[in-house]
Amino acid sequence: MSDIEKIAAALKREKQRQNRLERNLTLQREQLRRADTRRKIKLGGLTIKAGLANESTAVILGLLLEAQETLNSELGQQYRERWYKRGNAAFSEDVKKDSS
């Protein structure tokens, strides 16, 4: 095998490696995009579940911003626990309805 043939073969292998890396990167990006989409759908579902589907987006965002401020306040942990229990109870109630 001549030097030119060896270089050509090495270039071919490198191009194949590069193509594999690009396919893997594309797959990873797609997985991240799907996970992000799934997360956004879940958050939208929570908005509907909370009975806020007919509120304006400004009202919903304002509500969430106030909740964030509350969670970052001195009493944040107390509110977090309270809201966690309330949310968990709502999810449990749905499970009971679904199994009936």
TIRO-2110 file (N, C-alpha, C; in Angstrom, 1 decimal):
// TIRO-2110
0.9, -1.2, 0.0, N, 1, A
0.0, 0.0, 0.0, CA, 1, A
0.9, 1.2, 0.0, C, 1, A
0.6, 2.1, -0.9, N, 2, A
1.5, 3.3, -1.0, CA, 2, A
1.1, 4.3, 0.1, C, 2, A
2.0, 5.3, 0.2, N, 3, A
1.7, 6.4, 1.2, CA, 3, A
0.4, 7.1, 1.0, C, 3, A
0.1, 7.4, -0.3, N, 4, A
-1.1, 8.1, -0.6, CA, 4, A
-2.3, 7.2, -0.3, C, 4, A
-2.3, 5.9, -0.5, N, 5, A
-3.4, 5.0, -0.2, CA, 5, A
-3.5, 4.9, 1.3, C, 5, A
-2.4, 4.9, 2.1, N, 6, A
-2.5, 4.9, 3.5, CA, 6, A
-3.1, 6.2, 4.1, C, 6, A
-2.8, 7.3, 3.5, N, 7, A
-3.3, 8.6, 3.9, CA, 7, A
-4.8, 8.7, 3.6, C, 7, A
-5.2, 8.2, 2.4, N, 8, A
-6.6, 8.1, 2.0, CA, 8, A
-7.4, 7.2, 2.9, C, 8, A
-6.9, 6.1, 3.3, N, 9, A
-7.6, 5.2, 4.2, CA, 9, A
-7.7, 5.8, 5.6, C, 9, A
-6.7, 6.5, 6.0, N, 10, A
-6.7, 7.2, 7.3, CA, 10, A
-7.8, 8.3, 7.3, C, 10, A
-7.8, 9.1, 6.2, N, 11, A
-8.8, 10.1, 6.1, CA, 11, A
-10.2, 9.6, 6.1, C, 11, A
-10.4, 8.4, 5.4, N, 12, A
-11.7, 7.8, 5.3, CA, 12, A
-12.1, 7.4, 6.7, C, 12, A
-11.2, 6.8, 7.5, N, 13, A
-11.5, 6.3, 8.9, CA, 13, A
-11.9, 7.6, 9.7, C, 13, A
-11.1, 8.6, 9.6, N, 14, A
-11.4, 9.8, 10.3, CA, 14, A
-12.7, 10.4, 10.0, C, 14, A
-13.1, 10.4, 8.7, N, 15, A
-14.4, 11.0, 8.3, CA, 15, A
-15.5, 10.1, 8.9, C, 15, A
-15.3, 8.8, 8.9, N, 16, A
-16.3, 7.9, 9.5, CA, 16, A
-16.5, 8.2, 11.0, C, 16, A
-15.4, 8.4, 11.7, N, 17, A
-15.4, 8.7, 13.1, CA, 17, A
-16.1, 10.0, 13.3, C, 17, A
-15.8, 11.0, 12.5, N, 18, A
-16.5, 12.3, 12.6, CA, 18, A
-18.0, 12.2, 12.3, C, 18, A
-18.4, 11.4, 11.4, N, 19, A
-19.8, 11.2, 11.1, CA, 19, A
-20.5, 10.5, 12.3, C, 19, A
-19.8, 9.5, 12.9, N, 20, A
-20.4, 8.9, 14.1, CA, 20, A
-20.6, 9.9, 15.3, C, 20, A
-19.6, 10.7, 15.5, N, 21, A
-19.7, 11.8, 16.5, CA, 21, A
-20.8, 12.7, 16.2, C, 21, A
-21.0, 13.1, 15.0, N, 22, A
-22.1, 14.0, 14.6, CA, 22, A
-23.4, 13.4, 14.8, C, 22, A
-23.6, 12.1, 14.5, N, 23, A
-24.8, 11.4, 14.7, CA, 23, A
-25.1, 11.3, 16.2, C, 23, A
-24.1, 11.0, 17.0, N, 24, A
-24.3, 11.0, 18.5, CA, 24, A
-24.7, 12.3, 19.0, C, 24, A
-24.1, 13.4, 18.5, N, 25, A
-24.4, 14.7, 19.0, CA, 25, A
-25.9, 15.1, 18.6, C, 25, A
-26.2, 14.7, 17.4, N, 26, A
-27.6, 15.0, 16.9, CA, 26, A
-28.6, 14.2, 17.8, C, 26, A
-28.3, 13.0, 18.1, N, 27, A
-29.2, 12.2, 19.0, CA, 27, A
-29.3, 12.8, 20.4, C, 27, A
-28.2, 13.2, 20.9, N, 28, A
-28.2, 13.8, 22.3, CA, 28, A
-29.0, 15.1, 22.2, C, 28, A
-28.9, 15.9, 21.2, N, 29, A
-29.7, 17.1, 21.1, CA, 29, A
-31.2, 16.8, 21.0, C, 29, A
-31.5, 15.8, 20.2, N, 30, A
-32.9, 15.4, 20.1, CA, 30, A
-33.5, 14.9, 21.4, C, 30, A
-32.7, 14.1, 22.2, N, 31, A
-33.1, 13.7, 23.5, CA, 31, A
-33.4, 14.8, 24.4, C, 31, A
-32.5, 15.8, 24.4, N, 32, A
-32.6, 17.0, 25.3, CA, 32, A
-33.9, 17.8, 24.9, C, 32, A
-34.1, 17.9, 23.6, N, 33, A
-35.2, 18.7, 23.1, CA, 33, A
-36.5, 18.0, 23.5, C, 33, A
-36.6, 16.6, 23.4, N, 34, A
-37.8, 15.9, 23.8, CA, 34, A
-38.0, 16.0, 25.3, C, 34, A
-36.9, 15.9, 26.0, N, 35, A
-37.1, 16.0, 27.5, CA, 35, A
-37.6, 17.4, 27.9, C, 35, A
-37.1, 18.5, 27.2, N, 36, A
-37.6, 19.8, 27.4, CA, 36, A
-39.1, 20.0, 27.1, C, 36, A
-39.4, 19.4, 25.9, N, 37, A
-40.8, 19.4, 25.5, CA, 37, A
-41.7, 18.7, 26.5, C, 37, A
-41.3, 17.5, 26.9, N, 38, A
-42.1, 16.8, 27.9, CA, 38, A
-42.3, 17.6, 29.2, C, 38, A
-41.2, 18.2, 29.6, N, 39, A
-41.3, 19.0, 30.9, CA, 39, A
-42.3, 20.2, 30.7, C, 39, A
-42.2, 20.9, 29.5, N, 40, A
-43.2, 22.0, 29.3, CA, 40, A
-44.6, 21.5, 29.2, C, 40, A
-44.8, 20.4, 28.6, N, 41, A
-46.2, 19.8, 28.6, CA, 41, A
-46.7, 19.5, 30.0, C, 41, A
-45.8, 18.9, 30.8, N, 42, A
-46.2, 18.6, 32.2, CA, 42, A
-46.6, 19.9, 33.0, C, 42, A
-45.8, 20.9, 32.8, N, 43, A
-46.0, 22.2, 33.5, CA, 43, A
-47.3, 22.8, 33.0, C, 43, A
-47.6, 22.7, 31.7, N, 44, A
-48.9, 23.2, 31.2, CA, 44, A
-50.1, 22.4, 31.7, C, 44, A
-49.9, 21.1, 31.9, N, 45, A
-50.9, 20.2, 32.5, CA, 45, A
-51.2, 20.6, 33.9, C, 45, A
-50.1, 21.0, 34.6, N, 46, A
-50.3, 21.5, 36.0, CA, 46, A
-51.2, 22.7, 36.1, C, 46, A
-50.9, 23.6, 35.1, N, 47, A
-51.7, 24.9, 35.1, CA, 47, A
-53.2, 24.5, 34.9, C, 47, A
-53.4, 23.6, 34.0, N, 48, A
-54.8, 23.2, 33.7, CA, 48, A
-55.4, 22.5, 35.0, C, 48, A
-54.6, 21.6, 35.6, N, 49, A
-55.1, 20.9, 36.7, CA, 49, A
-55.4, 21.8, 37.9, C, 49, A
-54.7, 22.9, 38.0, N, 50, A
-54.9, 23.9, 39.1, CA, 50, A
-56.1, 24.8, 38.7, C, 50, A
-56.7, 24.6, 37.6, N, 51, A
-57.9, 25.4, 37.2, CA, 51, A
-57.6, 26.8, 36.7, C, 51, A
-56.4, 26.9, 36.2, N, 52, A
-55.9, 28.2, 35.7, CA, 52, A
-55.9, 28.4, 34.2, C, 52, A
-56.5, 27.4, 33.5, N, 53, A
-56.4, 27.4, 32.0, CA, 53, A
-57.1, 28.6, 31.4, C, 53, A
-58.1, 29.2, 32.0, N, 54, A
-58.8, 30.3, 31.4, CA, 54, A
-58.2, 31.7, 31.9, C, 54, A
-57.2, 31.6, 32.7, N, 55, A
-56.5, 32.9, 33.1, CA, 55, A
-55.5, 33.4, 32.0, C, 55, A
-55.3, 34.6, 32.0, N, 56, A
-54.3, 35.2, 31.1, CA, 56, A
-52.9, 34.7, 31.4, C, 56, A
-52.1, 34.7, 30.5, N, 57, A
-50.7, 34.2, 30.7, CA, 57, A
-50.0, 35.2, 31.7, C, 57, A
-50.4, 36.5, 31.6, N, 58, A
-49.8, 37.5, 32.5, CA, 58, A
-50.2, 37.2, 34.0, C, 58, A
-51.4, 36.8, 34.2, N, 59, A
-51.9, 36.5, 35.6, CA, 59, A
-51.1, 35.2, 36.1, C, 59, A
-51.0, 34.2, 35.2, N, 60, A
-50.3, 33.0, 35.6, CA, 60, A
-48.9, 33.3, 35.9, C, 60, A
-48.2, 34.0, 35.1, N, 61, A
-46.8, 34.4, 35.3, CA, 61, A
-46.7, 35.2, 36.6, C, 61, A
-47.5, 36.1, 36.8, N, 62, A
-47.5, 36.9, 38.1, CA, 62, A
-47.7, 36.1, 39.3, C, 62, A
-48.6, 35.1, 39.2, N, 63, A
-48.8, 34.2, 40.3, CA, 63, A
-47.6, 33.4, 40.6, C, 63, A
-47.0, 32.9, 39.6, N, 64, A
-45.7, 32.1, 39.7, CA, 64, A
-44.6, 32.9, 40.3, C, 64, A
-44.5, 34.2, 39.8, N, 65, A
-43.4, 35.0, 40.3, CA, 65, A
-43.6, 35.3, 41.8, C, 65, A
-44.8, 35.5, 42.2, N, 66, A
-45.1, 35.8, 43.6, CA, 66, A
-44.8, 34.5, 44.4, C, 66, A
-45.2, 33.4, 43.9, N, 67, A
-44.9, 32.1, 44.6, CA, 67, A
-43.4, 31.9, 44.7, C, 67, A
-42.6, 32.3, 43.7, N, 68, A
-41.1, 32.2, 43.8, CA, 68, A
-40.6, 33.1, 44.8, C, 68, A
-41.1, 34.3, 44.9, N, 69, A
-40.7, 35.2, 45.9, CA, 69, A
-41.0, 34.7, 47.3, C, 69, A
-42.2, 34.1, 47.5, N, 70, A
-42.6, 33.5, 48.7, CA, 70, A
-41.6, 32.4, 49.1, C, 70, A
-41.3, 31.5, 48.2, N, 71, A
-40.4, 30.4, 48.5, CA, 71, A
-39.0, 30.9, 48.8, C, 71, A
-38.6, 32.1, 48.4, N, 72, A
-37.3, 32.6, 48.7, CA, 72, A
-37.3, 33.5, 50.0, C, 72, A
-38.4, 33.6, 50.6, N, 73, A
-38.6, 34.5, 51.8, CA, 73, A
-38.2, 33.6, 53.0, C, 73, A
-38.2, 34.3, 54.2, N, 74, A
-37.9, 33.6, 55.4, CA, 74, A
-38.8, 32.5, 55.7, C, 74, A
-40.0, 32.6, 55.3, N, 75, A
-41.0, 31.6, 55.6, CA, 75, A
-41.1, 30.6, 54.4, C, 75, A
-40.2, 30.7, 53.5, N, 76, A
-40.3, 29.9, 52.3, CA, 76, A
-40.4, 28.4, 52.5, C, 76, A
-39.6, 27.9, 53.4, N, 77, A
-39.7, 26.4, 53.7, CA, 77, A
-41.0, 26.0, 54.2, C, 77, A
-41.6, 26.8, 55.1, N, 78, A
-43.0, 26.5, 55.6, CA, 78, A
-44.0, 26.4, 54.4, C, 78, A
-43.9, 27.4, 53.5, N, 79, A
-44.8, 27.4, 52.4, CA, 79, A
-44.5, 26.3, 51.5, C, 79, A
-43.3, 25.9, 51.3, N, 80, A
-42.9, 24.8, 50.4, CA, 80, A
-43.5, 23.5, 50.9, C, 80, A
-43.4, 23.3, 52.2, N, 81, A
-44.0, 22.1, 52.8, CA, 81, A
-45.5, 22.1, 52.7, C, 81, A
-46.1, 23.2, 53.0, N, 82, A
-47.6, 23.3, 52.9, CA, 82, A
-48.1, 23.1, 51.5, C, 82, A
-47.4, 23.7, 50.5, N, 83, A
-47.8, 23.5, 49.1, CA, 83, A
-47.5, 22.1, 48.6, C, 83, A
-46.4, 21.6, 49.1, N, 84, A
-46.1, 20.2, 48.7, CA, 84, A
-47.2, 19.2, 49.2, C, 84, A
-47.6, 19.4, 50.4, N, 85, A
-48.7, 18.5, 51.0, CA, 85, A
-50.0, 18.7, 50.2, C, 85, A
-50.3, 19.9, 49.9, N, 86, A
-51.5, 20.2, 49.1, CA, 86, A
-51.5, 19.6, 47.7, C, 86, A
-50.4, 19.8, 47.0, N, 87, A
-50.2, 19.2, 45.7, CA, 87, A
-50.2, 17.7, 45.7, C, 87, A
-49.5, 17.2, 46.7, N, 88, A
-49.5, 15.7, 46.8, CA, 88, A
-50.9, 15.1, 47.0, C, 88, A
-51.7, 15.8, 47.9, N, 89, A
-53.0, 15.4, 48.1, CA, 89, A
-53.9, 15.4, 46.8, C, 89, A
-53.7, 16.5, 46.0, N, 90, A
-54.4, 16.6, 44.8, CA, 90, A
-54.0, 15.5, 43.8, C, 90, A
-52.7, 15.1, 43.8, N, 91, A
-52.3, 14.0, 42.9, CA, 91, A
-52.9, 12.7, 43.4, C, 91, A
-52.9, 12.5, 44.8, N, 92, A
-53.5, 11.3, 45.3, CA, 92, A
-54.9, 11.2, 45.1, C, 92, A
-55.6, 12.3, 45.1, N, 93, A
-57.1, 12.3, 44.8, CA, 93, A
-57.3, 11.9, 43.4, C, 93, A
-56.5, 12.3, 42.5, N, 94, A
-56.6, 11.9, 41.1, CA, 94, A
-56.4, 10.4, 40.9, C, 94, A
-55.4, 9.8, 41.6, N, 95, A
-55.1, 8.4, 41.5, CA, 95, A
-56.3, 7.6, 42.0, C, 95, A
-57.0, 8.1, 43.1, N, 96, A
-58.2, 7.4, 43.6, CA, 96, A
-59.3, 7.5, 42.6, C, 96, A
-59.5, 8.6, 42.0, N, 97, A
-60.6, 8.8, 41.0, CA, 97, A
-60.3, 7.8, 39.8, C, 97, A
-59.0, 7.8, 39.4, N, 98, A
-58.7, 6.9, 38.2, CA, 98, A
-58.9, 5.4, 38.5, C, 98, A
-58.7, 5.0, 39.7, N, 99, A
-58.8, 3.6, 40.0, CA, 99, A
-60.2, 3.2, 40.4, C, 99, A
-61.1, 4.2, 40.5, N, 100, A
-62.5, 3.8, 40.8, CA, 100, A
-63.3, 3.4, 39.6, C, 100, A
END
